Amino acid sequence: MYRTTPSGSSPAPLSVLDLTVVGEGTEPAVALRQTTALAQAAEHWGYRRFWVAEHHSFPASGSPAPAVLLAHLAGATSTIRLGSGGVMLTNHAPLVVAEQFGVLNALNPGRIDLGVGRNPGGLPAVAQALRRASDDTQSEDFLALVEELLGFCRMGFPEDHPYHRDNVHVVPQAPGLPVWTLGSGTTGAETAARLGLPFAAAFHINSSQALRAIDLYRSAFRPSENLSEPHVMVSVNVTCAATEAEALRLARPGALMMMHARQGRQSAVPTAGTAETYPYTTDQRQFVDGWLDAVVHGTPDAVRTGLTDLQKRTEADELMLTTMIHDFEARERSYALVAEEFGLVPRRA
């Protein structure tokens, strides 16, 4: 049975996943300042969470270091929850991640989320540069990495574990830090289910796989001390504008950027004009149209319908909106229109 949604309210709590979009002709430093402004605006509009991503050597995103960016955003906001969507755990030692987020949590109690994923966040050569070893098979064991991370965050190592015997621990501790696993496929879902963690399904990356992952997570979920029932957040691409035509025009550059990325030609997010005049082949047009099918775009009422339908399909407990609109003012306006349509109420300090 699906939840019913009263008129004027949200189908589920709404949050923002910001990719620190670097548009064609924009410097990454400008994109970082725009992320800060958007976090402040999202707090004002009443979104629940504001998460940032981890991408490496990726021209379309200026966010390679989530913990560093979150520290800055925490100083620029006061009430909105801040988190990583996510830290790519295969790139980092769990102890270091636990220490970084332990500091963030200590300085901003009750406001920090730690979302972790297994994708390296870049091309294979970038992954090798990050890991320093092409045969590091342990870094691919996502379940073991998450278990180790939880041990450090929650001081939960068994008595026979070497870290328990040798008293390896995190200062400051963060026993109450919420830890999520992310995924567009089944690995993150399986890990979250086995460890009793909340799961963030990356519908915005792979819509069909994310739906499978959600079903797997719910069917395999094991209750834990921190979570008694499955909890799902679904991230989705959203572009909202005054007209359907304008929303489609704003959404198309993100699809073109993804098309280039899938072809191994990574680029910044093109302008709407570039995307409109691009000489698409038939196959390229099919890819772009297929990508846009998974983007909720249109006028505020159309976006309401799309998000409500997605929540019903997935029975999501929360929805997280992201967008790759090139123009920052239009990107900001998109989130503002959604907040207004759903009657979000700003959080108070």
Contacts in CASP RR format, 6 or more apart in sequence:
PFRMAT RR
TARGET T0000
AUTHOR 0000-0000-0000
METHOD contacts of the structure
MODEL  1
MYRTTPSGSSPAPLSVLDLTVVGEGTEPAVALRQTTALAQAAEHWGYRRF
WVAEHHSFPASGSPAPAVLLAHLAGATSTIRLGSGGVMLTNHAPLVVAEQ
FGVLNALNPGRIDLGVGRNPGGLPAVAQALRRASDDTQSEDFLALVEELL
GFCRMGFPEDHPYHRDNVHVVPQAPGLPVWTLGSGTTGAETAARLGLPFA
AAFHINSSQALRAIDLYRSAFRPSENLSEPHVMVSVNVTCAATEAEALRL
ARPGALMMMHARQGRQSAVPTAGTAETYPYTTDQRQFVDGWLDAVVHGTP
DAVRTGLTDLQKRTEADELMLTTMIHDFEARERSYALVAEEFGLVPRRA
2 311 0 8 1.000
2 312 0 8 1.000
2 315 0 8 1.000
3 11 0 8 1.000
3 12 0 8 1.000
3 311 0 8 1.000
3 312 0 8 1.000
3 315 0 8 1.000
5 11 0 8 1.000
5 308 0 8 1.000
5 311 0 8 1.000
8 341 0 8 1.000
8 342 0 8 1.000
8 343 0 8 1.000
9 342 0 8 1.000
9 343 0 8 1.000
10 319 0 8 1.000
10 342 0 8 1.000
10 343 0 8 1.000
10 344 0 8 1.000
11 307 0 8 1.000
11 308 0 8 1.000
11 311 0 8 1.000
11 312 0 8 1.000
11 319 0 8 1.000
12 311 0 8 1.000
12 316 0 8 1.000
12 317 0 8 1.000
12 318 0 8 1.000
12 319 0 8 1.000
13 48 0 8 1.000
13 317 0 8 1.000
13 318 0 8 1.000
13 319 0 8 1.000
14 47 0 8 1.000
14 48 0 8 1.000
14 307 0 8 1.000
14 318 0 8 1.000
14 319 0 8 1.000
14 320 0 8 1.000
14 321 0 8 1.000
14 338 0 8 1.000
14 339 0 8 1.000
14 342 0 8 1.000
14 344 0 8 1.000
15 47 0 8 1.000
15 48 0 8 1.000
15 49 0 8 1.000
15 50 0 8 1.000
15 51 0 8 1.000
15 81 0 8 1.000
15 233 0 8 1.000
15 318 0 8 1.000
15 319 0 8 1.000
15 320 0 8 1.000
15 321 0 8 1.000
16 38 0 8 1.000
16 39 0 8 1.000
16 42 0 8 1.000
16 47 0 8 1.000
16 49 0 8 1.000
16 50 0 8 1.000
16 51 0 8 1.000
16 320 0 8 1.000
16 321 0 8 1.000
16 322 0 8 1.000
16 335 0 8 1.000
17 51 0 8 1.000
17 52 0 8 1.000
17 53 0 8 1.000
17 85 0 8 1.000
17 204 0 8 1.000
17 235 0 8 1.000
17 320 0 8 1.000
17 321 0 8 1.000
17 322 0 8 1.000
18 35 0 8 1.000
18 38 0 8 1.000
18 39 0 8 1.000
18 50 0 8 1.000
18 51 0 8 1.000
18 52 0 8 1.000
18 53 0 8 1.000
18 63 0 8 1.000
18 322 0 8 1.000
19 52 0 8 1.000
19 53 0 8 1.000
19 55 0 8 1.000
19 60 0 8 1.000
19 61 0 8 1.000
19 63 0 8 1.000
19 322 0 8 1.000
19 324 0 8 1.000
20 28 0 8 1.000
20 31 0 8 1.000
20 32 0 8 1.000
20 34 0 8 1.000
20 35 0 8 1.000
20 52 0 8 1.000
20 53 0 8 1.000
20 61 0 8 1.000
20 62 0 8 1.000
20 63 0 8 1.000
20 69 0 8 1.000
21 31 0 8 1.000
21 34 0 8 1.000
21 60 0 8 1.000
21 61 0 8 1.000
21 269 0 8 1.000
21 323 0 8 1.000
21 324 0 8 1.000
21 325 0 8 1.000
21 326 0 8 1.000
21 328 0 8 1.000
21 331 0 8 1.000
22 28 0 8 1.000
22 31 0 8 1.000
22 59 0 8 1.000
22 60 0 8 1.000
22 61 0 8 1.000
22 62 0 8 1.000
22 268 0 8 1.000
22 269 0 8 1.000
23 31 0 8 1.000
23 60 0 8 1.000
23 268 0 8 1.000
23 269 0 8 1.000
23 270 0 8 1.000
23 271 0 8 1.000
23 326 0 8 1.000
24 267 0 8 1.000
24 268 0 8 1.000
24 269 0 8 1.000
24 270 0 8 1.000
24 271 0 8 1.000
24 274 0 8 1.000
24 326 0 8 1.000
25 268 0 8 1.000
26 268 0 8 1.000
28 62 0 8 1.000
31 61 0 8 1.000
31 62 0 8 1.000
32 62 0 8 1.000
32 63 0 8 1.000
32 69 0 8 1.000
34 328 0 8 1.000
34 331 0 8 1.000
35 52 0 8 1.000
35 63 0 8 1.000
35 69 0 8 1.000
35 73 0 8 1.000
36 72 0 8 1.000
36 73 0 8 1.000
36 76 0 8 1.000
37 328 0 8 1.000
37 332 0 8 1.000
38 50 0 8 1.000
38 328 0 8 1.000
38 331 0 8 1.000
38 332 0 8 1.000
38 335 0 8 1.000
39 50 0 8 1.000
39 73 0 8 1.000
39 76 0 8 1.000
39 77 0 8 1.000
39 80 0 8 1.000
39 82 0 8 1.000
40 76 0 8 1.000
40 77 0 8 1.000
41 332 0 8 1.000
41 335 0 8 1.000
41 336 0 8 1.000
42 50 0 8 1.000
42 80 0 8 1.000
42 335 0 8 1.000
43 50 0 8 1.000
43 77 0 8 1.000
43 78 0 8 1.000
43 79 0 8 1.000
43 80 0 8 1.000
43 346 0 8 1.000
43 347 0 8 1.000
44 346 0 8 1.000
45 335 0 8 1.000
45 336 0 8 1.000
45 339 0 8 1.000
45 340 0 8 1.000
45 344 0 8 1.000
45 346 0 8 1.000
46 80 0 8 1.000
46 339 0 8 1.000
46 344 0 8 1.000
46 345 0 8 1.000
46 346 0 8 1.000
46 347 0 8 1.000
47 80 0 8 1.000
47 335 0 8 1.000
47 339 0 8 1.000
47 344 0 8 1.000
48 80 0 8 1.000
48 81 0 8 1.000
48 318 0 8 1.000
49 80 0 8 1.000
49 81 0 8 1.000
49 82 0 8 1.000
49 83 0 8 1.000
49 113 0 8 1.000
49 318 0 8 1.000
49 320 0 8 1.000
50 73 0 8 1.000
50 77 0 8 1.000
50 80 0 8 1.000
50 81 0 8 1.000
50 82 0 8 1.000
50 83 0 8 1.000
51 82 0 8 1.000
51 83 0 8 1.000
51 84 0 8 1.000
51 85 0 8 1.000
51 86 0 8 1.000
51 113 0 8 1.000
51 115 0 8 1.000
51 320 0 8 1.000
52 63 0 8 1.000
52 66 0 8 1.000
52 69 0 8 1.000
52 70 0 8 1.000
52 73 0 8 1.000
52 82 0 8 1.000
52 83 0 8 1.000
52 84 0 8 1.000
52 85 0 8 1.000
52 86 0 8 1.000
53 61 0 8 1.000
53 63 0 8 1.000
53 66 0 8 1.000
53 84 0 8 1.000
53 85 0 8 1.000
53 86 0 8 1.000
54 63 0 8 1.000
54 64 0 8 1.000
54 65 0 8 1.000
54 66 0 8 1.000
54 84 0 8 1.000
54 85 0 8 1.000
54 86 0 8 1.000
54 87 0 8 1.000
54 88 0 8 1.000
54 91 0 8 1.000
54 121 0 8 1.000
55 61 0 8 1.000
55 62 0 8 1.000
55 63 0 8 1.000
55 64 0 8 1.000
55 121 0 8 1.000
55 122 0 8 1.000
56 64 0 8 1.000
56 91 0 8 1.000
56 120 0 8 1.000
56 121 0 8 1.000
56 122 0 8 1.000
56 126 0 8 1.000
56 130 0 8 1.000
57 122 0 8 1.000
57 123 0 8 1.000
57 126 0 8 1.000
58 121 0 8 1.000
58 122 0 8 1.000
58 266 0 8 1.000
59 266 0 8 1.000
59 267 0 8 1.000
59 268 0 8 1.000
60 257 0 8 1.000
60 261 0 8 1.000
60 266 0 8 1.000
60 267 0 8 1.000
60 268 0 8 1.000
60 269 0 8 1.000
60 324 0 8 1.000
63 69 0 8 1.000
66 83 0 8 1.000
66 84 0 8 1.000
66 85 0 8 1.000
66 86 0 8 1.000
66 87 0 8 1.000
67 84 0 8 1.000
67 87 0 8 1.000
67 97 0 8 1.000
67 100 0 8 1.000
67 101 0 8 1.000
67 104 0 8 1.000
70 82 0 8 1.000
70 83 0 8 1.000
70 84 0 8 1.000
70 104 0 8 1.000
70 112 0 8 1.000
71 103 0 8 1.000
71 104 0 8 1.000
71 107 0 8 1.000
73 82 0 8 1.000
74 82 0 8 1.000
74 104 0 8 1.000
74 107 0 8 1.000
74 108 0 8 1.000
74 111 0 8 1.000
74 112 0 8 1.000
78 349 0 8 1.000
79 111 0 8 1.000
79 347 0 8 1.000
79 348 0 8 1.000
79 349 0 8 1.000
80 111 0 8 1.000
80 347 0 8 1.000
81 110 0 8 1.000
81 111 0 8 1.000
81 112 0 8 1.000
81 113 0 8 1.000
82 104 0 8 1.000
82 108 0 8 1.000
82 111 0 8 1.000
82 112 0 8 1.000
82 113 0 8 1.000
83 112 0 8 1.000
83 113 0 8 1.000
83 114 0 8 1.000
83 115 0 8 1.000
84 101 0 8 1.000
84 113 0 8 1.000
84 114 0 8 1.000
84 115 0 8 1.000
84 116 0 8 1.000
85 115 0 8 1.000
85 117 0 8 1.000
85 182 0 8 1.000
85 200 0 8 1.000
86 115 0 8 1.000
86 116 0 8 1.000
86 117 0 8 1.000
86 182 0 8 1.000
87 97 0 8 1.000
87 114 0 8 1.000
87 115 0 8 1.000
87 116 0 8 1.000
87 117 0 8 1.000
88 116 0 8 1.000
88 117 0 8 1.000
88 118 0 8 1.000
88 119 0 8 1.000
88 120 0 8 1.000
88 121 0 8 1.000
89 97 0 8 1.000
89 116 0 8 1.000
89 117 0 8 1.000
89 118 0 8 1.000
89 142 0 8 1.000
89 145 0 8 1.000
89 146 0 8 1.000
89 149 0 8 1.000
90 117 0 8 1.000
90 118 0 8 1.000
90 119 0 8 1.000
90 120 0 8 1.000
90 127 0 8 1.000
90 131 0 8 1.000
90 139 0 8 1.000
90 140 0 8 1.000
90 142 0 8 1.000
90 145 0 8 1.000
91 120 0 8 1.000
91 121 0 8 1.000
91 127 0 8 1.000
91 130 0 8 1.000
91 131 0 8 1.000
91 139 0 8 1.000
94 145 0 8 1.000
94 146 0 8 1.000
94 148 0 8 1.000
94 149 0 8 1.000
94 152 0 8 1.000
95 148 0 8 1.000
95 152 0 8 1.000
95 168 0 8 1.000
95 170 0 8 1.000
97 114 0 8 1.000
97 116 0 8 1.000
97 149 0 8 1.000
98 149 0 8 1.000
98 151 0 8 1.000
98 152 0 8 1.000
98 153 0 8 1.000
98 170 0 8 1.000
98 174 0 8 1.000
99 152 0 8 1.000
99 170 0 8 1.000
99 171 0 8 1.000
101 112 0 8 1.000
101 114 0 8 1.000
101 153 0 8 1.000
101 174 0 8 1.000
101 177 0 8 1.000
102 112 0 8 1.000
102 153 0 8 1.000
102 170 0 8 1.000
102 172 0 8 1.000
102 173 0 8 1.000
102 174 0 8 1.000
102 177 0 8 1.000
103 172 0 8 1.000
104 112 0 8 1.000
105 112 0 8 1.000
105 172 0 8 1.000
105 174 0 8 1.000
105 176 0 8 1.000
105 177 0 8 1.000
106 172 0 8 1.000
106 174 0 8 1.000
112 177 0 8 1.000
112 178 0 8 1.000
113 177 0 8 1.000
113 178 0 8 1.000
113 180 0 8 1.000
114 153 0 8 1.000
114 177 0 8 1.000
114 178 0 8 1.000
114 179 0 8 1.000
114 180 0 8 1.000
115 179 0 8 1.000
115 180 0 8 1.000
115 181 0 8 1.000
115 182 0 8 1.000
115 200 0 8 1.000
116 145 0 8 1.000
116 146 0 8 1.000
116 149 0 8 1.000
116 179 0 8 1.000
116 180 0 8 1.000
116 181 0 8 1.000
116 182 0 8 1.000
117 142 0 8 1.000
117 181 0 8 1.000
117 182 0 8 1.000
117 183 0 8 1.000
117 188 0 8 1.000
118 140 0 8 1.000
118 142 0 8 1.000
118 145 0 8 1.000
118 183 0 8 1.000
118 187 0 8 1.000
118 188 0 8 1.000
119 183 0 8 1.000
119 184 0 8 1.000
120 126 0 8 1.000
120 127 0 8 1.000
120 130 0 8 1.000
120 131 0 8 1.000
121 127 0 8 1.000
123 264 0 8 1.000
123 266 0 8 1.000
128 134 0 8 1.000
131 139 0 8 1.000
138 144 0 8 1.000
138 145 0 8 1.000
139 145 0 8 1.000
142 187 0 8 1.000
142 188 0 8 1.000
142 191 0 8 1.000
143 190 0 8 1.000
143 191 0 8 1.000
143 194 0 8 1.000
143 195 0 8 1.000
146 179 0 8 1.000
146 181 0 8 1.000
146 191 0 8 1.000
146 195 0 8 1.000
146 197 0 8 1.000
147 195 0 8 1.000
149 179 0 8 1.000
150 156 0 8 1.000
150 179 0 8 1.000
150 195 0 8 1.000
151 157 0 8 1.000
151 163 0 8 1.000
152 163 0 8 1.000
152 169 0 8 1.000
152 170 0 8 1.000
153 170 0 8 1.000
153 173 0 8 1.000
153 174 0 8 1.000
153 175 0 8 1.000
153 176 0 8 1.000
153 177 0 8 1.000
153 179 0 8 1.000
154 174 0 8 1.000
154 175 0 8 1.000
154 176 0 8 1.000
155 169 0 8 1.000
155 170 0 8 1.000
155 173 0 8 1.000
155 175 0 8 1.000
156 164 0 8 1.000
157 163 0 8 1.000
157 164 0 8 1.000
158 164 0 8 1.000
159 165 0 8 1.000
162 168 0 8 1.000
163 169 0 8 1.000
176 226 0 8 1.000
178 198 0 8 1.000
178 226 0 8 1.000
179 197 0 8 1.000
180 192 0 8 1.000
180 197 0 8 1.000
180 198 0 8 1.000
180 199 0 8 1.000
180 200 0 8 1.000
180 233 0 8 1.000
181 188 0 8 1.000
181 189 0 8 1.000
181 191 0 8 1.000
181 192 0 8 1.000
181 195 0 8 1.000
181 197 0 8 1.000
181 198 0 8 1.000
181 199 0 8 1.000
181 200 0 8 1.000
182 188 0 8 1.000
182 199 0 8 1.000
182 200 0 8 1.000
182 201 0 8 1.000
182 202 0 8 1.000
183 189 0 8 1.000
183 199 0 8 1.000
183 200 0 8 1.000
183 201 0 8 1.000
183 202 0 8 1.000
183 205 0 8 1.000
183 210 0 8 1.000
183 213 0 8 1.000
184 201 0 8 1.000
184 202 0 8 1.000
184 203 0 8 1.000
184 205 0 8 1.000
184 206 0 8 1.000
184 209 0 8 1.000
184 210 0 8 1.000
184 213 0 8 1.000
185 202 0 8 1.000
185 206 0 8 1.000
185 209 0 8 1.000
185 210 0 8 1.000
185 212 0 8 1.000
185 213 0 8 1.000
186 209 0 8 1.000
186 212 0 8 1.000
186 213 0 8 1.000
186 216 0 8 1.000
188 199 0 8 1.000
188 213 0 8 1.000
189 199 0 8 1.000
189 201 0 8 1.000
189 213 0 8 1.000
189 214 0 8 1.000
189 216 0 8 1.000
189 217 0 8 1.000
189 220 0 8 1.000
190 216 0 8 1.000
190 217 0 8 1.000
190 220 0 8 1.000
191 197 0 8 1.000
192 198 0 8 1.000
192 199 0 8 1.000
192 217 0 8 1.000
192 221 0 8 1.000
193 199 0 8 1.000
193 216 0 8 1.000
193 217 0 8 1.000
193 218 0 8 1.000
193 219 0 8 1.000
193 220 0 8 1.000
193 221 0 8 1.000
193 222 0 8 1.000
193 230 0 8 1.000
194 220 0 8 1.000
194 222 0 8 1.000
195 222 0 8 1.000
195 224 0 8 1.000
196 221 0 8 1.000
196 222 0 8 1.000
196 223 0 8 1.000
196 224 0 8 1.000
196 226 0 8 1.000
196 227 0 8 1.000
197 224 0 8 1.000
197 226 0 8 1.000
197 227 0 8 1.000
198 227 0 8 1.000
198 231 0 8 1.000
198 232 0 8 1.000
198 233 0 8 1.000
199 213 0 8 1.000
199 214 0 8 1.000
199 217 0 8 1.000
199 230 0 8 1.000
199 231 0 8 1.000
199 232 0 8 1.000
199 233 0 8 1.000
200 232 0 8 1.000
200 233 0 8 1.000
200 234 0 8 1.000
200 235 0 8 1.000
200 320 0 8 1.000
201 210 0 8 1.000
201 211 0 8 1.000
201 213 0 8 1.000
201 214 0 8 1.000
201 217 0 8 1.000
201 232 0 8 1.000
201 233 0 8 1.000
201 234 0 8 1.000
201 235 0 8 1.000
201 314 0 8 1.000
201 316 0 8 1.000
202 210 0 8 1.000
202 235 0 8 1.000
203 210 0 8 1.000
203 211 0 8 1.000
203 234 0 8 1.000
203 235 0 8 1.000
203 236 0 8 1.000
203 294 0 8 1.000
203 310 0 8 1.000
203 314 0 8 1.000
204 235 0 8 1.000
204 236 0 8 1.000
204 237 0 8 1.000
204 294 0 8 1.000
204 322 0 8 1.000
205 235 0 8 1.000
207 294 0 8 1.000
210 234 0 8 1.000
211 313 0 8 1.000
211 314 0 8 1.000
214 232 0 8 1.000
214 234 0 8 1.000
214 314 0 8 1.000
214 316 0 8 1.000
217 230 0 8 1.000
217 232 0 8 1.000
218 230 0 8 1.000
218 232 0 8 1.000
221 229 0 8 1.000
221 230 0 8 1.000
223 229 0 8 1.000
231 317 0 8 1.000
231 318 0 8 1.000
232 314 0 8 1.000
232 315 0 8 1.000
232 316 0 8 1.000
232 317 0 8 1.000
232 318 0 8 1.000
233 316 0 8 1.000
233 317 0 8 1.000
233 318 0 8 1.000
233 319 0 8 1.000
233 320 0 8 1.000
234 310 0 8 1.000
234 311 0 8 1.000
234 314 0 8 1.000
234 316 0 8 1.000
234 318 0 8 1.000
234 319 0 8 1.000
234 320 0 8 1.000
235 319 0 8 1.000
235 320 0 8 1.000
235 321 0 8 1.000
235 322 0 8 1.000
236 294 0 8 1.000
236 295 0 8 1.000
236 296 0 8 1.000
236 307 0 8 1.000
236 310 0 8 1.000
236 319 0 8 1.000
236 320 0 8 1.000
236 321 0 8 1.000
236 322 0 8 1.000
237 251 0 8 1.000
237 294 0 8 1.000
237 295 0 8 1.000
237 296 0 8 1.000
237 297 0 8 1.000
237 321 0 8 1.000
237 322 0 8 1.000
237 323 0 8 1.000
237 324 0 8 1.000
238 295 0 8 1.000
238 296 0 8 1.000
238 297 0 8 1.000
238 303 0 8 1.000
238 307 0 8 1.000
238 321 0 8 1.000
238 322 0 8 1.000
238 323 0 8 1.000
238 334 0 8 1.000
238 338 0 8 1.000
239 247 0 8 1.000
239 248 0 8 1.000
239 250 0 8 1.000
239 251 0 8 1.000
239 295 0 8 1.000
239 296 0 8 1.000
239 297 0 8 1.000
239 298 0 8 1.000
239 323 0 8 1.000
239 325 0 8 1.000
239 334 0 8 1.000
240 247 0 8 1.000
240 297 0 8 1.000
240 298 0 8 1.000
240 299 0 8 1.000
240 300 0 8 1.000
240 303 0 8 1.000
240 333 0 8 1.000
240 334 0 8 1.000
240 335 0 8 1.000
240 337 0 8 1.000
240 338 0 8 1.000
240 341 0 8 1.000
241 247 0 8 1.000
241 250 0 8 1.000
241 297 0 8 1.000
241 298 0 8 1.000
241 299 0 8 1.000
241 330 0 8 1.000
241 333 0 8 1.000
241 334 0 8 1.000
241 337 0 8 1.000
242 299 0 8 1.000
242 337 0 8 1.000
243 298 0 8 1.000
243 299 0 8 1.000
244 297 0 8 1.000
244 298 0 8 1.000
244 299 0 8 1.000
244 302 0 8 1.000
247 297 0 8 1.000
247 298 0 8 1.000
247 299 0 8 1.000
247 302 0 8 1.000
248 292 0 8 1.000
248 297 0 8 1.000
248 298 0 8 1.000
249 272 0 8 1.000
249 275 0 8 1.000
249 276 0 8 1.000
250 272 0 8 1.000
250 297 0 8 1.000
250 325 0 8 1.000
250 326 0 8 1.000
250 327 0 8 1.000
250 330 0 8 1.000
250 334 0 8 1.000
251 292 0 8 1.000
251 295 0 8 1.000
251 297 0 8 1.000
251 323 0 8 1.000
251 325 0 8 1.000
252 272 0 8 1.000
252 275 0 8 1.000
252 276 0 8 1.000
252 288 0 8 1.000
252 292 0 8 1.000
253 269 0 8 1.000
253 270 0 8 1.000
253 271 0 8 1.000
253 272 0 8 1.000
253 273 0 8 1.000
253 274 0 8 1.000
253 275 0 8 1.000
253 324 0 8 1.000
253 325 0 8 1.000
253 326 0 8 1.000
254 269 0 8 1.000
254 270 0 8 1.000
254 275 0 8 1.000
254 291 0 8 1.000
254 324 0 8 1.000
254 326 0 8 1.000
255 275 0 8 1.000
255 287 0 8 1.000
255 288 0 8 1.000
255 290 0 8 1.000
255 291 0 8 1.000
255 292 0 8 1.000
255 295 0 8 1.000
256 270 0 8 1.000
256 274 0 8 1.000
256 275 0 8 1.000
256 278 0 8 1.000
256 288 0 8 1.000
257 267 0 8 1.000
257 268 0 8 1.000
257 269 0 8 1.000
257 270 0 8 1.000
257 324 0 8 1.000
258 291 0 8 1.000
259 284 0 8 1.000
259 287 0 8 1.000
259 288 0 8 1.000
259 291 0 8 1.000
260 266 0 8 1.000
260 267 0 8 1.000
261 267 0 8 1.000
262 287 0 8 1.000
269 324 0 8 1.000
269 325 0 8 1.000
269 326 0 8 1.000
270 278 0 8 1.000
270 326 0 8 1.000
271 326 0 8 1.000
271 327 0 8 1.000
272 326 0 8 1.000
272 327 0 8 1.000
280 288 0 8 1.000
296 303 0 8 1.000
296 306 0 8 1.000
296 307 0 8 1.000
296 310 0 8 1.000
297 303 0 8 1.000
300 337 0 8 1.000
300 338 0 8 1.000
300 340 0 8 1.000
300 341 0 8 1.000
301 341 0 8 1.000
303 337 0 8 1.000
303 338 0 8 1.000
303 341 0 8 1.000
304 341 0 8 1.000
304 342 0 8 1.000
307 319 0 8 1.000
307 321 0 8 1.000
307 338 0 8 1.000
310 316 0 8 1.000
310 319 0 8 1.000
311 319 0 8 1.000
321 335 0 8 1.000
321 338 0 8 1.000
323 331 0 8 1.000
323 334 0 8 1.000
323 335 0 8 1.000
325 331 0 8 1.000
325 334 0 8 1.000
END
